Each structure stands twice: as structure tokens, then as C-alpha cells.
Amino acid sequence: MPNTKSAKKRMRQAEKARDKNRAQRTRVRRAIKNVRTAETADAAAAALREAEILLDRAARTHLVHRNAAARQKSRLAKVVKAKQ
């Protein structure tokens, strides 16, 4: 457990950041899953747009590396193209 005032504050900040990151990571994973499990090409395309936005946001906040986000977007686009 932290002893100093600054360490206690840092612990509170880290907890908030961890909760926010976990929520954002969950949203991204769910969006990716929605693209892959979409029934129709139109639904997949709509889900892809949402997933791309969330992946870009995750990359911007350093939740995932920007190249990893780009790779995921590319792979998802490939999946959507295959459904058409």
C-alpha cells in the first residue's frame, strides 16, 4: 500500500485509467466481433465503420499500437469484402 500522499494519488489515478482502458478495450473487441459475426454484407460494412472509429481512437490514446490498429482494420476490411 502507498505511504506518501503522492503515491496514494497516483494509485487513485491508475485505478481510474485502468477502468477506462478496460472499458475501451472491451468496446473495441466487441466491435471487431460484430464485424466478423455480421450476417449480411450491409451489416458487416456498418459494423466495420464503427470498428474503424473505435480502433483509431484506441490507437490515438495508445491503448493499442497504431500499426496494430491498422493491421486489424485491414483484416476486417478483408472479411467484409469476402462477405459481399
PDB file of N, CA, C and O in Angstrom, chain B, residues numbered from 101:
ATOM      1  N   MET B 101       0.845  -1.183   0.000  1.00  0.00           N
ATOM      2  CA  MET B 101       0.000   0.000   0.000  1.00  0.00           C
ATOM      3  C   MET B 101       0.888   1.243   0.000  1.00  0.00           C
ATOM      4  O   MET B 101       1.972   1.245   0.582  1.00  0.00           O
ATOM      5  N   PRO B 102       0.411   2.299  -0.661  1.00  0.00           N
ATOM      6  CA  PRO B 102       1.215   3.522  -0.720  1.00  0.00           C
ATOM      7  C   PRO B 102       1.241   4.226   0.630  1.00  0.00           C
ATOM      8  O   PRO B 102       0.280   4.191   1.398  1.00  0.00           O
ATOM      9  N   ASN B 103       2.363   4.858   0.888  1.00  0.00           N
ATOM     10  CA  ASN B 103       2.529   5.559   2.160  1.00  0.00           C
ATOM     11  C   ASN B 103       2.449   7.072   1.998  1.00  0.00           C
ATOM     12  O   ASN B 103       1.869   7.757   2.841  1.00  0.00           O
ATOM     13  N   THR B 104       3.018   7.588   0.936  1.00  0.00           N
ATOM     14  CA  THR B 104       3.034   9.040   0.756  1.00  0.00           C
ATOM     15  C   THR B 104       1.744   9.508   0.100  1.00  0.00           C
ATOM     16  O   THR B 104       1.010   8.737  -0.518  1.00  0.00           O
ATOM     17  N   LYS B 105       1.498  10.808   0.260  1.00  0.00           N
ATOM     18  CA  LYS B 105       0.296  11.405  -0.300  1.00  0.00           C
ATOM     19  C   LYS B 105       0.299  11.297  -1.830  1.00  0.00           C
ATOM     20  O   LYS B 105      -0.730  11.009  -2.440  1.00  0.00           O
ATOM     21  N   SER B 106       1.460  11.530  -2.439  1.00  0.00           N
ATOM     22  CA  SER B 106       1.544  11.487  -3.900  1.00  0.00           C
ATOM     23  C   SER B 106       1.363  10.053  -4.416  1.00  0.00           C
ATOM     24  O   SER B 106       0.781   9.845  -5.480  1.00  0.00           O
ATOM     25  N   ALA B 107       1.857   9.077  -3.667  1.00  0.00           N
ATOM     26  CA  ALA B 107       1.693   7.687  -4.083  1.00  0.00           C
ATOM     27  C   ALA B 107       0.233   7.262  -3.990  1.00  0.00           C
ATOM     28  O   ALA B 107      -0.247   6.494  -4.824  1.00  0.00           O
ATOM     29  N   LYS B 108      -0.473   7.757  -2.983  1.00  0.00           N
ATOM     30  CA  LYS B 108      -1.901   7.451  -2.851  1.00  0.00           C
ATOM     31  C   LYS B 108      -2.681   8.055  -4.022  1.00  0.00           C
ATOM     32  O   LYS B 108      -3.580   7.424  -4.579  1.00  0.00           O
ATOM     33  N   LYS B 109      -2.316   9.297  -4.386  1.00  0.00           N
ATOM     34  CA  LYS B 109      -2.978   9.948  -5.511  1.00  0.00           C
ATOM     35  C   LYS B 109      -2.694   9.183  -6.806  1.00  0.00           C
ATOM     36  O   LYS B 109      -3.590   8.957  -7.620  1.00  0.00           O
ATOM     37  N   ARG B 110      -1.438   8.793  -6.976  1.00  0.00           N
ATOM     38  CA  ARG B 110      -1.061   8.054  -8.182  1.00  0.00           C
ATOM     39  C   ARG B 110      -1.841   6.745  -8.284  1.00  0.00           C
ATOM     40  O   ARG B 110      -2.223   6.331  -9.378  1.00  0.00           O
ATOM     41  N   MET B 111      -2.074   6.102  -7.153  1.00  0.00           N
ATOM     42  CA  MET B 111      -2.829   4.849  -7.130  1.00  0.00           C
ATOM     43  C   MET B 111      -4.279   5.092  -7.563  1.00  0.00           C
ATOM     44  O   MET B 111      -4.855   4.301  -8.310  1.00  0.00           O
ATOM     45  N   ARG B 112      -4.860   6.201  -7.079  1.00  0.00           N
ATOM     46  CA  ARG B 112      -6.227   6.540  -7.488  1.00  0.00           C
ATOM     47  C   ARG B 112      -6.283   6.812  -8.993  1.00  0.00           C
ATOM     48  O   ARG B 112      -7.203   6.361  -9.675  1.00  0.00           O
ATOM     49  N   GLN B 113      -5.307   7.542  -9.500  1.00  0.00           N
ATOM     50  CA  GLN B 113      -5.272   7.871 -10.924  1.00  0.00           C
ATOM     51  C   GLN B 113      -5.110   6.611 -11.779  1.00  0.00           C
ATOM     52  O   GLN B 113      -5.750   6.459 -12.819  1.00  0.00           O
ATOM     53  N   ALA B 114      -4.246   5.722 -11.316  1.00  0.00           N
ATOM     54  CA  ALA B 114      -4.004   4.484 -12.063  1.00  0.00           C
ATOM     55  C   ALA B 114      -5.274   3.634 -12.104  1.00  0.00           C
ATOM     56  O   ALA B 114      -5.565   2.999 -13.117  1.00  0.00           O
ATOM     57  N   GLU B 115      -6.016   3.624 -11.020  1.00  0.00           N
ATOM     58  CA  GLU B 115      -7.252   2.837 -10.975  1.00  0.00           C
ATOM     59  C   GLU B 115      -8.286   3.388 -11.964  1.00  0.00           C
ATOM     60  O   GLU B 115      -8.959   2.627 -12.658  1.00  0.00           O
ATOM     61  N   LYS B 116      -8.402   4.716 -12.018  1.00  0.00           N
ATOM     62  CA  LYS B 116      -9.332   5.333 -12.973  1.00  0.00           C
ATOM     63  C   LYS B 116      -8.922   5.017 -14.408  1.00  0.00           C
ATOM     64  O   LYS B 116      -9.761   4.670 -15.240  1.00  0.00           O
ATOM     65  N   ALA B 117      -7.629   5.139 -14.690  1.00  0.00           N
ATOM     66  CA  ALA B 117      -7.135   4.871 -16.032  1.00  0.00           C
ATOM     67  C   ALA B 117      -7.354   3.414 -16.409  1.00  0.00           C
ATOM     68  O   ALA B 117      -7.723   3.111 -17.543  1.00  0.00           O
ATOM     69  N   ARG B 118      -7.125   2.507 -15.458  1.00  0.00           N
ATOM     70  CA  ARG B 118      -7.305   1.073 -15.714  1.00  0.00           C
ATOM     71  C   ARG B 118      -8.763   0.778 -16.059  1.00  0.00           C
ATOM     72  O   ARG B 118      -9.039   0.011 -16.982  1.00  0.00           O
ATOM     73  N   ASP B 119      -9.695   1.383 -15.323  1.00  0.00           N
ATOM     74  CA  ASP B 119     -11.117   1.168 -15.600  1.00  0.00           C
ATOM     75  C   ASP B 119     -11.498   1.707 -16.975  1.00  0.00           C
ATOM     76  O   ASP B 119     -12.237   1.061 -17.718  1.00  0.00           O
ATOM     77  N   LYS B 120     -10.991   2.893 -17.309  1.00  0.00           N
ATOM     78  CA  LYS B 120     -11.299   3.500 -18.602  1.00  0.00           C
ATOM     79  C   LYS B 120     -10.710   2.669 -19.740  1.00  0.00           C
ATOM     80  O   LYS B 120     -11.372   2.445 -20.753  1.00  0.00           O
ATOM     81  N   ASN B 121      -9.469   2.212 -19.576  1.00  0.00           N
ATOM     82  CA  ASN B 121      -8.819   1.401 -20.601  1.00  0.00           C
ATOM     83  C   ASN B 121      -9.531   0.072 -20.794  1.00  0.00           C
ATOM     84  O   ASN B 121      -9.700  -0.391 -21.922  1.00  0.00           O
ATOM     85  N   ARG B 122      -9.946  -0.540 -19.691  1.00  0.00           N
ATOM     86  CA  ARG B 122     -10.639  -1.825 -19.782  1.00  0.00           C
ATOM     87  C   ARG B 122     -11.956  -1.669 -20.537  1.00  0.00           C
ATOM     88  O   ARG B 122     -12.306  -2.512 -21.362  1.00  0.00           O
ATOM     89  N   ALA B 123     -12.688  -0.586 -20.253  1.00  0.00           N
ATOM     90  CA  ALA B 123     -13.957  -0.348 -20.931  1.00  0.00           C
ATOM     91  C   ALA B 123     -13.736  -0.109 -22.420  1.00  0.00           C
ATOM     92  O   ALA B 123     -14.466  -0.635 -23.260  1.00  0.00           O
ATOM     93  N   GLN B 124     -12.719   0.694 -22.736  1.00  0.00           N
ATOM     94  CA  GLN B 124     -12.441   0.992 -24.144  1.00  0.00           C
ATOM     95  C   GLN B 124     -11.991  -0.262 -24.893  1.00  0.00           C
ATOM     96  O   GLN B 124     -12.402  -0.489 -26.031  1.00  0.00           O
ATOM     97  N   ARG B 125     -11.148  -1.075 -24.255  1.00  0.00           N
ATOM     98  CA  ARG B 125     -10.671  -2.309 -24.883  1.00  0.00           C
ATOM     99  C   ARG B 125     -11.842  -3.262 -25.146  1.00  0.00           C
ATOM    100  O   ARG B 125     -11.886  -3.932 -26.178  1.00  0.00           O
ATOM    101  N   THR B 126     -12.783  -3.315 -24.207  1.00  0.00           N
ATOM    102  CA  THR B 126     -13.961  -4.164 -24.365  1.00  0.00           C
ATOM    103  C   THR B 126     -14.806  -3.696 -25.548  1.00  0.00           C
ATOM    104  O   THR B 126     -15.285  -4.515 -26.332  1.00  0.00           O
ATOM    105  N   ARG B 127     -14.992  -2.371 -25.678  1.00  0.00           N
ATOM    106  CA  ARG B 127     -15.767  -1.836 -26.803  1.00  0.00           C
ATOM    107  C   ARG B 127     -15.116  -2.184 -28.136  1.00  0.00           C
ATOM    108  O   ARG B 127     -15.796  -2.542 -29.097  1.00  0.00           O
ATOM    109  N   VAL B 128     -13.791  -2.075 -28.182  1.00  0.00           N
ATOM    110  CA  VAL B 128     -13.075  -2.392 -29.428  1.00  0.00           C
ATOM    111  C   VAL B 128     -13.242  -3.865 -29.762  1.00  0.00           C
ATOM    112  O   VAL B 128     -13.552  -4.204 -30.904  1.00  0.00           O
ATOM    113  N   ARG B 129     -13.047  -4.734 -28.800  1.00  0.00           N
ATOM    114  CA  ARG B 129     -13.172  -6.173 -29.050  1.00  0.00           C
ATOM    115  C   ARG B 129     -14.579  -6.546 -29.499  1.00  0.00           C
ATOM    116  O   ARG B 129     -14.756  -7.384 -30.383  1.00  0.00           O
ATOM    117  N   ARG B 130     -15.577  -5.918 -28.887  1.00  0.00           N
ATOM    118  CA  ARG B 130     -16.971  -6.205 -29.247  1.00  0.00           C
ATOM    119  C   ARG B 130     -17.251  -5.743 -30.676  1.00  0.00           C
ATOM    120  O   ARG B 130     -17.945  -6.425 -31.430  1.00  0.00           O
ATOM    121  N   ALA B 131     -16.709  -4.582 -31.043  1.00  0.00           N
ATOM    122  CA  ALA B 131     -16.910  -4.062 -32.398  1.00  0.00           C
ATOM    123  C   ALA B 131     -16.276  -4.989 -33.429  1.00  0.00           C
ATOM    124  O   ALA B 131     -16.856  -5.237 -34.486  1.00  0.00           O
ATOM    125  N   ILE B 132     -15.086  -5.500 -33.122  1.00  0.00           N
ATOM    126  CA  ILE B 132     -14.408  -6.434 -34.024  1.00  0.00           C
ATOM    127  C   ILE B 132     -15.240  -7.708 -34.182  1.00  0.00           C
ATOM    128  O   ILE B 132     -15.398  -8.228 -35.287  1.00  0.00           O
ATOM    129  N   LYS B 133     -15.760  -8.195 -33.075  1.00  0.00           N
ATOM    130  CA  LYS B 133     -16.569  -9.406 -33.118  1.00  0.00           C
ATOM    131  C   LYS B 133     -17.843  -9.177 -33.930  1.00  0.00           C
ATOM    132  O   LYS B 133     -18.298 -10.068 -34.647  1.00  0.00           O
ATOM    133  N   ASN B 134     -18.419  -7.964 -33.812  1.00  0.00           N
ATOM    134  CA  ASN B 134     -19.639  -7.654 -34.562  1.00  0.00           C
ATOM    135  C   ASN B 134     -19.392  -7.691 -36.069  1.00  0.00           C
ATOM    136  O   ASN B 134     -20.258  -8.115 -36.834  1.00  0.00           O
ATOM    137  N   VAL B 135     -18.215  -7.249 -36.489  1.00  0.00           N
ATOM    138  CA  VAL B 135     -17.886  -7.295 -37.919  1.00  0.00           C
ATOM    139  C   VAL B 135     -17.797  -8.742 -38.376  1.00  0.00           C
ATOM    140  O   VAL B 135     -18.373  -9.112 -39.399  1.00  0.00           O
ATOM    141  N   ARG B 136     -17.082  -9.552 -37.625  1.00  0.00           N
ATOM    142  CA  ARG B 136     -16.846 -10.937 -38.029  1.00  0.00           C
ATOM    143  C   ARG B 136     -18.128 -11.783 -38.010  1.00  0.00           C
ATOM    144  O   ARG B 136     -18.262 -12.719 -38.798  1.00  0.00           O
ATOM    145  N   THR B 137     -19.062 -11.459 -37.118  1.00  0.00           N
ATOM    146  CA  THR B 137     -20.272 -12.279 -36.982  1.00  0.00           C
ATOM    147  C   THR B 137     -21.480 -11.692 -37.698  1.00  0.00           C
ATOM    148  O   THR B 137     -22.584 -12.224 -37.588  1.00  0.00           O
ATOM    149  N   ALA B 138     -21.280 -10.595 -38.433  1.00  0.00           N
ATOM    150  CA  ALA B 138     -22.410  -9.968 -39.137  1.00  0.00           C
ATOM    151  C   ALA B 138     -22.984 -10.932 -40.171  1.00  0.00           C
ATOM    152  O   ALA B 138     -22.248 -11.647 -40.851  1.00  0.00           O
ATOM    153  N   GLU B 139     -24.283 -10.937 -40.273  1.00  0.00           N
ATOM    154  CA  GLU B 139     -24.974 -11.857 -41.177  1.00  0.00           C
ATOM    155  C   GLU B 139     -24.896 -11.390 -42.627  1.00  0.00           C
ATOM    156  O   GLU B 139     -24.586 -12.175 -43.524  1.00  0.00           O
ATOM    157  N   THR B 140     -25.180 -10.106 -42.851  1.00  0.00           N
ATOM    158  CA  THR B 140     -25.227  -9.597 -44.216  1.00  0.00           C
ATOM    159  C   THR B 140     -24.022  -8.699 -44.494  1.00  0.00           C
ATOM    160  O   THR B 140     -23.318  -8.273 -43.579  1.00  0.00           O
ATOM    161  N   ALA B 141     -23.806  -8.427 -45.764  1.00  0.00           N
ATOM    162  CA  ALA B 141     -22.702  -7.552 -46.166  1.00  0.00           C
ATOM    163  C   ALA B 141     -22.939  -6.124 -45.683  1.00  0.00           C
ATOM    164  O   ALA B 141     -22.003  -5.431 -45.286  1.00  0.00           O
ATOM    165  N   ASP B 142     -24.211  -5.688 -45.719  1.00  0.00           N
ATOM    166  CA  ASP B 142     -24.524  -4.329 -45.263  1.00  0.00           C
ATOM    167  C   ASP B 142     -24.264  -4.180 -43.768  1.00  0.00           C
ATOM    168  O   ASP B 142     -23.705  -3.177 -43.323  1.00  0.00           O
ATOM    169  N   ALA B 143     -24.665  -5.167 -43.010  1.00  0.00           N
ATOM    170  CA  ALA B 143     -24.439  -5.129 -41.564  1.00  0.00           C
ATOM    171  C   ALA B 143     -22.940  -5.163 -41.257  1.00  0.00           C
ATOM    172  O   ALA B 143     -22.470  -4.489 -40.341  1.00  0.00           O
ATOM    173  N   ALA B 144     -22.210  -5.943 -42.020  1.00  0.00           N
ATOM    174  CA  ALA B 144     -20.767  -6.030 -41.821  1.00  0.00           C
ATOM    175  C   ALA B 144     -20.096  -4.705 -42.147  1.00  0.00           C
ATOM    176  O   ALA B 144     -19.177  -4.286 -41.444  1.00  0.00           O
ATOM    177  N   ALA B 145     -20.546  -4.046 -43.200  1.00  0.00           N
ATOM    178  CA  ALA B 145     -19.966  -2.756 -43.585  1.00  0.00           C
ATOM    179  C   ALA B 145     -20.238  -1.703 -42.519  1.00  0.00           C
ATOM    180  O   ALA B 145     -19.362  -0.900 -42.199  1.00  0.00           O
ATOM    181  N   ALA B 146     -21.446  -1.705 -41.973  1.00  0.00           N
ATOM    182  CA  ALA B 146     -21.784  -0.749 -40.913  1.00  0.00           C
ATOM    183  C   ALA B 146     -20.961  -1.031 -39.657  1.00  0.00           C
ATOM    184  O   ALA B 146     -20.475  -0.109 -39.002  1.00  0.00           O
ATOM    185  N   ALA B 147     -20.813  -2.299 -39.334  1.00  0.00           N
ATOM    186  CA  ALA B 147     -20.020  -2.678 -38.162  1.00  0.00           C
ATOM    187  C   ALA B 147     -18.553  -2.331 -38.373  1.00  0.00           C
ATOM    188  O   ALA B 147     -17.856  -1.968 -37.425  1.00  0.00           O
ATOM    189  N   LEU B 148     -18.082  -2.442 -39.612  1.00  0.00           N
ATOM    190  CA  LEU B 148     -16.695  -2.101 -39.923  1.00  0.00           C
ATOM    191  C   LEU B 148     -16.433  -0.626 -39.688  1.00  0.00           C
ATOM    192  O   LEU B 148     -15.396  -0.260 -39.135  1.00  0.00           O
ATOM    193  N   ARG B 149     -17.367   0.230 -40.104  1.00  0.00           N
ATOM    194  CA  ARG B 149     -17.198   1.673 -39.879  1.00  0.00           C
ATOM    195  C   ARG B 149     -17.063   1.973 -38.398  1.00  0.00           C
ATOM    196  O   ARG B 149     -16.208   2.759 -37.991  1.00  0.00           O
ATOM    197  N   GLU B 150     -17.911   1.345 -37.594  1.00  0.00           N
ATOM    198  CA  GLU B 150     -17.857   1.546 -36.139  1.00  0.00           C
ATOM    199  C   GLU B 150     -16.537   1.026 -35.565  1.00  0.00           C
ATOM    200  O   GLU B 150     -15.920   1.680 -34.724  1.00  0.00           O
ATOM    201  N   ALA B 151     -16.113  -0.138 -36.018  1.00  0.00           N
ATOM    202  CA  ALA B 151     -14.870  -0.730 -35.515  1.00  0.00           C
ATOM    203  C   ALA B 151     -13.664   0.120 -35.892  1.00  0.00           C
ATOM    204  O   ALA B 151     -12.739   0.276 -35.094  1.00  0.00           O
ATOM    205  N   GLU B 152     -13.669   0.671 -37.107  1.00  0.00           N
ATOM    206  CA  GLU B 152     -12.549   1.517 -37.531  1.00  0.00           C
ATOM    207  C   GLU B 152     -12.439   2.761 -36.659  1.00  0.00           C
ATOM    208  O   GLU B 152     -11.339   3.170 -36.289  1.00  0.00           O
ATOM    209  N   ILE B 153     -13.570   3.356 -36.334  1.00  0.00           N
ATOM    210  CA  ILE B 153     -13.571   4.542 -35.466  1.00  0.00           C
ATOM    211  C   ILE B 153     -12.998   4.193 -34.101  1.00  0.00           C
ATOM    212  O   ILE B 153     -12.152   4.913 -33.570  1.00  0.00           O
ATOM    213  N   LEU B 154     -13.463   3.086 -33.539  1.00  0.00           N
ATOM    214  CA  LEU B 154     -13.003   2.688 -32.204  1.00  0.00           C
ATOM    215  C   LEU B 154     -11.521   2.307 -32.208  1.00  0.00           C
ATOM    216  O   LEU B 154     -10.796   2.620 -31.263  1.00  0.00           O
ATOM    217  N   LEU B 155     -11.071   1.634 -33.268  1.00  0.00           N
ATOM    218  CA  LEU B 155      -9.654   1.269 -33.361  1.00  0.00           C
ATOM    219  C   LEU B 155      -8.777   2.514 -33.495  1.00  0.00           C
ATOM    220  O   LEU B 155      -7.712   2.598 -32.882  1.00  0.00           O
ATOM    221  N   ASP B 156      -9.229   3.480 -34.297  1.00  0.00           N
ATOM    222  CA  ASP B 156      -8.463   4.724 -34.434  1.00  0.00           C
ATOM    223  C   ASP B 156      -8.372   5.458 -33.095  1.00  0.00           C
ATOM    224  O   ASP B 156      -7.323   5.991 -32.735  1.00  0.00           O
ATOM    225  N   ARG B 157      -9.477   5.475 -32.373  1.00  0.00           N
ATOM    226  CA  ARG B 157      -9.479   6.140 -31.070  1.00  0.00           C
ATOM    227  C   ARG B 157      -8.559   5.418 -30.086  1.00  0.00           C
ATOM    228  O   ARG B 157      -7.839   6.056 -29.317  1.00  0.00           O
ATOM    229  N   ALA B 158      -8.586   4.091 -30.115  1.00  0.00           N
ATOM    230  CA  ALA B 158      -7.716   3.309 -29.236  1.00  0.00           C
ATOM    231  C   ALA B 158      -6.254   3.540 -29.575  1.00  0.00           C
ATOM    232  O   ALA B 158      -5.408   3.591 -28.681  1.00  0.00           O
ATOM    233  N   ALA B 159      -5.952   3.678 -30.850  1.00  0.00           N
ATOM    234  CA  ALA B 159      -4.569   3.940 -31.263  1.00  0.00           C
ATOM    235  C   ALA B 159      -4.152   5.345 -30.848  1.00  0.00           C
ATOM    236  O   ALA B 159      -3.019   5.560 -30.418  1.00  0.00           O
ATOM    237  N   ARG B 160      -5.061   6.288 -30.975  1.00  0.00           N
ATOM    238  CA  ARG B 160      -4.756   7.672 -30.615  1.00  0.00           C
ATOM    239  C   ARG B 160      -4.453   7.822 -29.121  1.00  0.00           C
ATOM    240  O   ARG B 160      -3.631   8.651 -28.731  1.00  0.00           O
ATOM    241  N   THR B 161      -5.113   7.025 -28.298  1.00  0.00           N
ATOM    242  CA  THR B 161      -4.888   7.092 -26.850  1.00  0.00           C
ATOM    243  C   THR B 161      -3.858   6.069 -26.379  1.00  0.00           C
ATOM    244  O   THR B 161      -3.701   5.846 -25.178  1.00  0.00           O
ATOM    245  N   HIS B 162      -3.151   5.442 -27.337  1.00  0.00           N
ATOM    246  CA  HIS B 162      -2.077   4.478 -27.047  1.00  0.00           C
ATOM    247  C   HIS B 162      -2.566   3.232 -26.319  1.00  0.00           C
ATOM    248  O   HIS B 162      -1.795   2.578 -25.616  1.00  0.00           O
ATOM    249  N   LEU B 163      -3.838   2.904 -26.483  1.00  0.00           N
ATOM    250  CA  LEU B 163      -4.348   1.661 -25.919  1.00  0.00           C
ATOM    251  C   LEU B 163      -3.824   0.488 -26.732  1.00  0.00           C
ATOM    252  O   LEU B 163      -3.488  -0.561 -26.183  1.00  0.00           O
ATOM    253  N   VAL B 164      -3.755   0.676 -28.055  1.00  0.00           N
ATOM    254  CA  VAL B 164      -3.103  -0.291 -28.941  1.00  0.00           C
ATOM    255  C   VAL B 164      -2.130   0.482 -29.811  1.00  0.00           C
ATOM    256  O   VAL B 164      -2.295   1.685 -30.016  1.00  0.00           O
ATOM    257  N   HIS B 165      -1.131  -0.194 -30.315  1.00  0.00           N
ATOM    258  CA  HIS B 165      -0.157   0.443 -31.199  1.00  0.00           C
ATOM    259  C   HIS B 165      -0.842   0.808 -32.511  1.00  0.00           C
ATOM    260  O   HIS B 165      -1.730   0.093 -32.976  1.00  0.00           O
ATOM    261  N   ARG B 166      -0.426   1.920 -33.104  1.00  0.00           N
ATOM    262  CA  ARG B 166      -1.104   2.383 -34.328  1.00  0.00           C
ATOM    263  C   ARG B 166      -0.986   1.374 -35.459  1.00  0.00           C
ATOM    264  O   ARG B 166      -1.912   1.235 -36.257  1.00  0.00           O
ATOM    265  N   ASN B 167       0.131   0.671 -35.542  1.00  0.00           N
ATOM    266  CA  ASN B 167       0.273  -0.336 -36.594  1.00  0.00           C
ATOM    267  C   ASN B 167      -0.631  -1.541 -36.323  1.00  0.00           C
ATOM    268  O   ASN B 167      -1.155  -2.147 -37.257  1.00  0.00           O
ATOM    269  N   ALA B 168      -0.808  -1.881 -35.070  1.00  0.00           N
ATOM    270  CA  ALA B 168      -1.709  -2.987 -34.717  1.00  0.00           C
ATOM    271  C   ALA B 168      -3.142  -2.620 -35.078  1.00  0.00           C
ATOM    272  O   ALA B 168      -3.897  -3.464 -35.561  1.00  0.00           O
ATOM    273  N   ALA B 169      -3.522  -1.360 -34.847  1.00  0.00           N
ATOM    274  CA  ALA B 169      -4.862  -0.907 -35.218  1.00  0.00           C
ATOM    275  C   ALA B 169      -5.037  -0.954 -36.729  1.00  0.00           C
ATOM    276  O   ALA B 169      -6.076  -1.390 -37.227  1.00  0.00           O
ATOM    277  N   ALA B 170      -4.021  -0.504 -37.457  1.00  0.00           N
ATOM    278  CA  ALA B 170      -4.097  -0.523 -38.923  1.00  0.00           C
ATOM    279  C   ALA B 170      -4.195  -1.953 -39.440  1.00  0.00           C
ATOM    280  O   ALA B 170      -4.932  -2.226 -40.387  1.00  0.00           O
ATOM    281  N   ARG B 171      -3.461  -2.854 -38.826  1.00  0.00           N
ATOM    282  CA  ARG B 171      -3.495  -4.258 -39.235  1.00  0.00           C
ATOM    283  C   ARG B 171      -4.886  -4.849 -39.009  1.00  0.00           C
ATOM    284  O   ARG B 171      -5.414  -5.561 -39.864  1.00  0.00           O
ATOM    285  N   GLN B 172      -5.474  -4.548 -37.849  1.00  0.00           N
ATOM    286  CA  GLN B 172      -6.820  -5.047 -37.544  1.00  0.00           C
ATOM    287  C   GLN B 172      -7.836  -4.506 -38.545  1.00  0.00           C
ATOM    288  O   GLN B 172      -8.690  -5.248 -39.028  1.00  0.00           O
ATOM    289  N   LYS B 173      -7.744  -3.214 -38.856  1.00  0.00           N
ATOM    290  CA  LYS B 173      -8.670  -2.602 -39.801  1.00  0.00           C
ATOM    291  C   LYS B 173      -8.547  -3.257 -41.175  1.00  0.00           C
ATOM    292  O   LYS B 173      -9.548  -3.508 -41.846  1.00  0.00           O
ATOM    293  N   SER B 174      -7.325  -3.528 -41.578  1.00  0.00           N
ATOM    294  CA  SER B 174      -7.094  -4.163 -42.867  1.00  0.00           C
ATOM    295  C   SER B 174      -7.702  -5.558 -42.909  1.00  0.00           C
ATOM    296  O   SER B 174      -8.348  -5.933 -43.888  1.00  0.00           O
ATOM    297  N   ARG B 175      -7.497  -6.307 -41.866  1.00  0.00           N
ATOM    298  CA  ARG B 175      -8.026  -7.670 -41.812  1.00  0.00           C
ATOM    299  C   ARG B 175      -9.550  -7.674 -41.789  1.00  0.00           C
ATOM    300  O   ARG B 175     -10.190  -8.523 -42.408  1.00  0.00           O
ATOM    301  N   LEU B 176     -10.124  -6.710 -41.064  1.00  0.00           N
ATOM    302  CA  LEU B 176     -11.582  -6.632 -41.011  1.00  0.00           C
ATOM    303  C   LEU B 176     -12.156  -6.236 -42.365  1.00  0.00           C
ATOM    304  O   LEU B 176     -13.200  -6.747 -42.772  1.00  0.00           O
ATOM    305  N   ALA B 177     -11.479  -5.328 -43.063  1.00  0.00           N
ATOM    306  CA  ALA B 177     -11.936  -4.924 -44.390  1.00  0.00           C
ATOM    307  C   ALA B 177     -11.919  -6.116 -45.343  1.00  0.00           C
ATOM    308  O   ALA B 177     -12.792  -6.259 -46.199  1.00  0.00           O
ATOM    309  N   LYS B 178     -10.926  -6.952 -45.180  1.00  0.00           N
ATOM    310  CA  LYS B 178     -10.813  -8.167 -45.993  1.00  0.00           C
ATOM    311  C   LYS B 178     -12.004  -9.106 -45.715  1.00  0.00           C
ATOM    312  O   LYS B 178     -12.546  -9.715 -46.637  1.00  0.00           O
ATOM    313  N   VAL B 179     -12.397  -9.214 -44.452  1.00  0.00           N
ATOM    314  CA  VAL B 179     -13.529 -10.051 -44.071  1.00  0.00           C
ATOM    315  C   VAL B 179     -14.812  -9.516 -44.683  1.00  0.00           C
ATOM    316  O   VAL B 179     -15.627 -10.277 -45.204  1.00  0.00           O
ATOM    317  N   VAL B 180     -14.990  -8.174 -44.616  1.00  0.00           N
ATOM    318  CA  VAL B 180     -16.196  -7.564 -45.165  1.00  0.00           C
ATOM    319  C   VAL B 180     -16.249  -7.759 -46.672  1.00  0.00           C
ATOM    320  O   VAL B 180     -17.313  -8.047 -47.220  1.00  0.00           O
ATOM    321  N   LYS B 181     -15.126  -7.607 -47.344  1.00  0.00           N
ATOM    322  CA  LYS B 181     -15.092  -7.776 -48.799  1.00  0.00           C
ATOM    323  C   LYS B 181     -15.464  -9.214 -49.183  1.00  0.00           C
ATOM    324  O   LYS B 181     -16.118  -9.443 -50.201  1.00  0.00           O
ATOM    325  N   ALA B 182     -15.046 -10.162 -48.370  1.00  0.00           N
ATOM    326  CA  ALA B 182     -15.356 -11.561 -48.646  1.00  0.00           C
ATOM    327  C   ALA B 182     -16.846 -11.854 -48.494  1.00  0.00           C
ATOM    328  O   ALA B 182     -17.370 -12.767 -49.131  1.00  0.00           O
ATOM    329  N   LYS B 183     -17.534 -11.070 -47.641  1.00  0.00           N
ATOM    330  CA  LYS B 183     -18.972 -11.301 -47.420  1.00  0.00           C
ATOM    331  C   LYS B 183     -19.814 -10.750 -48.552  1.00  0.00           C
ATOM    332  O   LYS B 183     -20.993 -11.088 -48.658  1.00  0.00           O
ATOM    333  N   GLN B 184     -19.240  -9.909 -49.402  1.00  0.00           N
ATOM    334  CA  GLN B 184     -20.012  -9.289 -50.490  1.00  0.00           C
ATOM    335  C   GLN B 184     -20.105 -10.190 -51.692  1.00  0.00           C
ATOM    336  O   GLN B 184     -20.718  -9.821 -52.694  1.00  0.00           O
TER     337      GLN B 184
END
